[in-house]
Amino acid sequence: VQLQASGGGLVQPGGSLRLSCAASGSIFSIAIMAWYRQAPGKQRELVAINTSGGSTNYADSVKGRFTISRDNAKNTLFLQMSNLKPEDTAVYYCKSVQPGPYWGQGTLVTVSS
C-alpha cells in the first residue's frame, strides 16, 4: 500500500483546508484509515480515524472542527479542517491502520497570521 498526502499549506487562524490522501491498491474500501499529526517538538498524535463501515472517531482537540471522510471509488481519504487554530500547525500524515501500518509522507499545515 502506498499513500500520498497533499493539500497542506499556510492558512490564517479561522481558515479552512482540505487534506487528501491517495491510496494505491484494491483493498482501500475495507481499510481502516486515519490521520495523524506531529507538531514541532511533540510526539505524533492521532487526529481522526475512519473505518470501512463509516465509523469515525476524533481527538478531543479537533472535535467539531475536523471531518474525516473517504471516497472508495477514488481510493482517497480526506480531512476537512475548519476553524483552524495556531496549535493545529503540524505535519499531517495519513495512515492505513489495517491493513498496515502504512504511512504516507506527510503534508505541512501552518496556521499563522
Secondary structure, 3 states (H helix, E strand, C coil): CCEEEECCEEECCCCCEEEEEEECCCCHHHCEEEEEEECCCCCCEEEEEECCCCCEEECCCCCCCEEEEEEHHHCEEEEEECCCCHHHCEEEEEEEEECCCEECCCEEEEECC
